[in-house]
Structures are given as structure tokens and as C-alpha cells.
Amino acid sequence: MAVVNYFAEARKRKSQELLLVLGSEAKCRIQQSWVSLGESPVLLSEWNHVLKALLKAEQLQRLEREGAIEGCAQMSDGVRTSYSIFQSHDCFKAHFCFEPLNV
């Protein structure tokens, strides 16, 4: 599943959170349960696409240097997305929280 589809599917299911871990299935949290968004694992190409789409060059450098970065982005559907991204030699994990802007 393409990265854009992970976000679209999570939002379609009205989830509050999305979790991407390289090599594992993407999951979203609906109410109190984590639900798989498909059977295929998140690929390195998809991981790189997320980073390029979300982070600026200096943020990418900071992630590579420090191994973690947090931030916030506004989605086109009126939702603010807070994110935490962790990257090390053996773990690539991104956690996204969706918050409506009109609350």
C-alpha cells in the first residue's frame, strides 16, 4: 500500500493515530484498538517517501544526526497531524496523531 493510502485509509476509518514501522504492517488506532491497514509491511521506499513529503532538508539532517524528530503539519482535510519520527540502524518508526482544527 502506498504511503498516501495509509493516511487516506486511516482518515477514512476515522482513526486518531497512525503507526508506521519499517518492515511491519501499518496500523491505525480506532477507539481503543489498533487495527492493521493491510498485510504488507511498510517498505523502505515508502519510509523515504514519508520523510521527503513531511520534512524539510534541515529536519532530515537533524533526524539523521539525532535519531528523532517531532513536529506538526496541517492536512488538506482540516486536520492537524502531530508526528514523532524515530530512526536508528535497526528501528524506523513514525507515529502520527490526527486532531481536527475546529475543536
Salt bridges, closest charged atoms under 4 A:
GLU9 OE1 - LYS12 NZ 3.71
GLU9 OE2 - ARG13 NE 2.69
GLU17 OE2 - ARG29 NE 2.25
GLU17 OE1 - HIS95 NE2 2.37
GLU66 OE1 - ARG62 NE 3.23
GLU66 OE2 - ARG65 NH2 3.85
ASP77 OD2 - ARG11 NE 3.25
GLU99 OE1 - ARG80 NE 3.50
